[in-house]
Amino acid sequence: MIRALAIVLLAVSVSAAFALAPQKPAAKDPKAILDALFDADRFGADLTAIDKDVAELESIEIHTGAEIKDWSTKLSKLWNKGARLEKKTGQHFLWEKGKDKKGLYILGGELGRPKALLIAMHGGGQGAGDAASAQGEFAGAVSKLDWLMICPEVLEKTEHGWTDSGSEEFVLQLVDAALRTWKIDRDHVYFSGHSMGGYGTWTLGAHHADRVAGLAASAGAPTPILGSGGAMVDVAPGVIPNLRNVPIVVYQSDDDPNVPPAANGIATKKLDEAQARWGGFVHEYWQVPGRQHQEAPGGMPALLAKIKDDVRNTRPTRVVWQPALKWKRQFYWLWWSSPALEAIVVADADKAKNEIDVTCSVDARGLEVLLDDALVDVTKEVVVKLNDKEVFRGIPKADLGTLAKTWLTGDPELAFAMRVKLSP
């Protein structure tokens, strides 16, 4: 009896001690974390919830290619639960809640089996501009090409409407929704526009160069920077460096009263300088006499003909990035959790040496290199350098957090399972 009581008391004391000891919290179900992650607003100003979910998933290692494929299938399904578009020509709204409608866009072109997607941006300015003008300009051209056309309307009609008031995020959401709705080759997405739409083409095309195959700006330029004497000396940051790996055609009339040729002249001069410095930067400056603010000779069919065969390159061996948006955290095979705006990052992948070399003009905290077999042989020792200093040597490991955060674009070509941190 005493022995039995002793055993009971021992069991109770052990149980009590166990209860008092600090317990390791049970690991969360990755499915629940992924559900929350893909429900979050990746364009929102507060990205801390996304970062928290990703941090938990980074502890889950992925050991085989089959596992990567299996997780990618699951992540693709999660992304595909997002917004879709109506398969009907004409005017629509991306957001409709009762009588409240927001995010006007017009669909046109080939809605059956489109060969490509064109985002056609309208002109305008303070209090002016609408999607119907872009529809009128581009409808004939896209029909001949069998492209799907989306003509978004800026959320607020300002001088820089395409980068004000959430319109940039709106355009990216339309691209995502279109790719869910139609089987469009993601390597054939193009941006074009006239006047302010040309400004949008330059600017959004540069900010999201890893999402597009080619750009065609008509009678519109990026925001110029004026020197002390009033002359144009540069363009707004976040544009020129990012265009290294996407072709751009720029149309301009030499007597344009609305967009003087000096603006596109300085922009293309800066492209020439970037090409000499970093290589790449395929561009064409198409200037003609005497057309004022009209379309190019031959209209939009002639303009789009110059980019219609361009194909996106998602694994360039050199990436040049000048971040312009806090929420644009992935650019090709670079990831920056809190990108330093206006910094310059140059990253080179050398598969023969199995080496990645990165230079960064500022503190690179939070900057990561994303890796796969297209860039280096991940089964062998990989060397990663930052500003000529070795920061990693070894065989990179795959994890679910890296795969999940890069799948938020919904683009398999921009998804990576391995990463190397360049700085603590």
SVG drawing of the C-alpha trace seen along z (x, -y; Angstrom):
<svg xmlns="http://www.w3.org/2000/svg" viewBox="-26 -79 63 81">
<polyline fill="none" stroke="black" stroke-width="0.4" points="0.0,0.0 2.8,-2.4 4.7,-1.4 1.6,-2.1 1.1,-5.5 4.7,-6.4 4.4,-5.6 1.3,-7.8 3.0,-10.6 6.1,-10.3 3.9,-10.4 2.1,-13.5 5.4,-15.3 6.9,-14.5 3.7,-15.7 3.7,-18.9 7.4,-19.5 6.8,-19.0 3.9,-21.5 6.0,-24.1 8.9,-23.7 8.9,-26.1 7.3,-24.3 8.3,-24.7 5.2,-26.0 3.7,-23.5 4.7,-24.1 1.9,-25.7 0.3,-23.8 2.1,-25.0 -1.2,-24.8 -2.8,-27.4 0.2,-29.7 0.1,-29.4 -3.6,-30.1 -3.0,-33.3 0.0,-34.3 -1.9,-34.0 -4.8,-35.9 -2.6,-38.9 -2.3,-42.0 1.2,-41.8 0.8,-45.3 -0.1,-46.8 2.0,-49.2 2.3,-46.9 4.1,-43.7 5.0,-42.6 2.3,-39.9 3.7,-38.4 7.2,-38.5 6.1,-36.8 4.4,-33.9 7.5,-33.5 9.8,-33.4 7.9,-30.5 7.9,-28.6 11.7,-29.1 12.3,-26.5 10.7,-23.8 13.4,-22.4 12.7,-20.9 15.0,-18.0 14.2,-16.9 13.1,-18.2 10.0,-16.1 9.1,-18.0 9.7,-21.3 7.4,-20.3 4.7,-19.1 4.8,-22.3 4.8,-24.4 1.6,-22.6 0.0,-23.5 1.2,-27.1 -0.1,-27.5 -3.5,-26.4 -3.5,-28.9 -2.5,-31.7 -5.2,-30.7 -7.9,-31.3 -7.4,-35.0 -9.4,-37.5 -10.3,-36.7 -11.7,-38.8 -14.9,-38.4 -14.4,-36.9 -16.4,-39.7 -15.4,-42.7 -16.3,-46.1 -16.1,-48.0 -15.7,-46.4 -14.6,-47.2 -12.1,-45.1 -13.8,-45.9 -17.6,-45.9 -19.3,-46.0 -23.0,-47.0 -23.2,-50.3 -19.5,-51.1 -17.4,-50.4 -13.7,-51.0 -10.9,-50.0 -12.4,-50.6 -10.9,-48.8 -11.9,-47.9 -11.3,-44.4 -10.7,-44.0 -8.8,-42.1 -8.7,-38.3 -10.6,-36.8 -10.6,-33.2 -7.0,-32.0 -4.8,-35.2 -1.2,-34.9 -0.1,-37.7 -1.4,-40.3 -1.1,-44.0 -1.7,-46.6 -2.6,-49.7 -2.3,-52.9 -4.2,-56.0 -3.0,-59.6 -4.4,-62.5 -3.3,-64.6 -4.8,-66.6 -8.5,-65.9 -8.3,-64.3 -7.9,-60.9 -9.9,-57.7 -9.5,-54.1 -11.7,-54.6 -9.0,-56.6 -6.5,-53.8 -9.1,-51.3 -9.6,-53.5 -5.8,-53.8 -4.9,-50.1 -8.0,-48.0 -7.1,-47.5 -3.5,-46.7 -4.2,-44.0 -6.9,-42.4 -4.4,-41.8 -2.0,-40.3 -4.5,-38.1 -3.5,-39.7 -5.7,-40.3 -5.9,-44.0 -6.6,-45.5 -7.1,-49.2 -7.1,-50.3 -8.2,-53.8 -6.1,-55.5 -7.8,-55.5 -7.2,-59.3 -6.7,-61.7 -3.5,-63.4 -0.4,-64.5 1.3,-61.3 -1.8,-59.1 -0.1,-55.8 2.1,-56.1 -0.4,-57.9 -3.2,-56.8 -2.7,-53.0 -3.0,-52.9 0.3,-51.1 -0.9,-48.3 -4.1,-48.2 -2.3,-47.5 -0.3,-44.7 -3.5,-43.2 -5.1,-43.3 -2.1,-41.4 -2.4,-38.8 -6.1,-38.4 -5.8,-38.1 -3.1,-35.4 -5.5,-33.4 -8.4,-33.9 -6.7,-33.0 -3.8,-30.7 -1.4,-33.4 2.3,-32.8 3.7,-34.9 6.8,-35.6 4.5,-37.6 3.2,-40.4 3.7,-43.9 3.1,-47.5 2.3,-50.4 0.6,-53.8 0.4,-57.2 1.3,-60.5 0.8,-60.0 0.4,-56.4 3.9,-56.6 5.1,-57.8 3.3,-54.9 4.9,-52.5 8.4,-53.8 7.8,-53.9 5.7,-50.8 7.6,-48.9 10.9,-49.7 9.5,-49.1 8.3,-45.6 10.7,-44.8 10.9,-41.2 7.2,-40.8 7.2,-42.1 8.6,-41.1 8.7,-44.5 7.7,-48.1 6.5,-50.6 6.2,-54.2 4.4,-56.6 4.9,-60.4 5.5,-60.1 8.6,-60.2 9.7,-59.4 9.8,-62.3 12.8,-64.4 15.2,-65.9 16.2,-69.5 19.6,-70.9 20.4,-74.3 20.0,-76.1 16.7,-74.4 18.1,-71.9 17.1,-68.3 20.0,-66.3 18.5,-63.0 15.2,-61.1 13.5,-60.0 15.2,-57.2 14.0,-53.6 13.6,-53.7 16.8,-53.6 18.9,-51.0 15.9,-48.5 15.6,-48.3 18.7,-46.3 16.9,-43.1 13.7,-44.3 13.6,-46.0 11.9,-49.4 10.9,-51.3 10.3,-55.1 8.4,-57.0 8.6,-60.8 7.8,-63.6 10.4,-66.4 7.7,-69.1 5.5,-67.7 4.0,-70.6 2.8,-68.4 5.8,-66.2 8.9,-68.1 11.5,-65.7 14.1,-66.8 12.4,-64.6 12.7,-61.4 16.0,-62.6 17.6,-62.7 15.9,-59.4 17.4,-57.6 20.8,-59.3 20.7,-57.7 19.9,-54.4 22.9,-54.7 25.1,-55.5 23.7,-52.5 24.3,-50.3 28.0,-51.4 28.3,-50.8 26.5,-47.6 25.7,-46.0 22.2,-45.1 19.6,-47.9 18.2,-47.1 16.3,-50.2 15.2,-52.1 14.5,-55.9 12.1,-56.4 11.9,-60.2 10.0,-61.6 9.4,-65.1 6.2,-67.1 3.6,-64.9 3.2,-67.0 1.4,-64.9 -0.1,-62.3 0.6,-58.6 3.6,-57.3 3.4,-56.8 1.4,-53.7 -0.3,-54.1 -0.2,-51.6 0.2,-48.6 3.6,-50.0 4.6,-50.7 3.6,-47.3 5.3,-45.6 8.6,-46.6 8.1,-44.6 5.7,-41.8 8.5,-39.2 10.2,-40.1 10.3,-37.4 10.8,-37.9 14.1,-36.7 13.6,-35.6 17.2,-34.4 19.5,-37.1 23.1,-36.5 23.3,-40.2 20.6,-42.1 20.7,-45.8 18.1,-47.0 17.3,-50.5 14.3,-49.9 11.5,-52.4 8.7,-50.8 8.8,-49.3 6.3,-46.6 8.3,-45.5 10.6,-43.2 11.5,-40.7 13.3,-41.7 14.3,-38.7 16.5,-36.6 17.0,-39.2 14.9,-39.6 15.1,-42.6 12.9,-42.5 13.0,-46.2 14.5,-47.7 16.5,-50.8 14.9,-53.2 17.3,-54.6 20.2,-52.2 22.0,-50.5 22.4,-46.7 24.3,-44.8 24.2,-41.0 26.2,-38.7 25.7,-34.9 28.7,-32.9 27.7,-29.3 31.1,-28.3 32.7,-29.5 29.5,-28.6 29.7,-32.0 27.4,-35.0 28.9,-38.5 26.8,-41.3 27.6,-45.0 25.3,-47.2 25.7,-51.0 24.2,-51.0 23.9,-48.7 22.6,-45.4 20.7,-44.3 17.8,-42.1 19.1,-41.6 19.1,-38.0 20.2,-36.1 17.6,-33.6 19.1,-30.4 18.3,-27.6 19.9,-25.3 19.5,-27.9 21.9,-30.2 24.4,-27.9 24.9,-24.2 23.1,-24.0 24.3,-20.4 27.9,-21.7 29.6,-24.3 28.4,-27.8 30.3,-31.0 28.5,-34.3 30.3,-37.6 29.0,-41.0 31.2,-44.0 34.1,-41.6 33.8,-40.0 32.8,-36.3 29.7,-35.9 28.7,-32.3 30.4,-29.2 28.5,-25.9 25.6,-24.0 22.4,-26.0 19.4,-24.5 15.8,-24.8 13.0,-25.9 9.3,-26.4 9.4,-30.1 11.6,-31.1 9.4,-29.1 6.2,-30.6 7.3,-34.2 8.5,-34.0 5.3,-32.2 3.3,-35.3 3.6,-36.6 1.9,-33.5 4.7,-33.1 6.5,-29.8 9.4,-31.5 10.0,-33.8 9.7,-31.1 12.8,-29.9 13.3,-27.5 16.8,-28.5 18.3,-31.7 21.5,-33.1 21.4,-36.1 24.0,-38.7 23.9,-40.5 22.6,-39.6"/>
</svg>
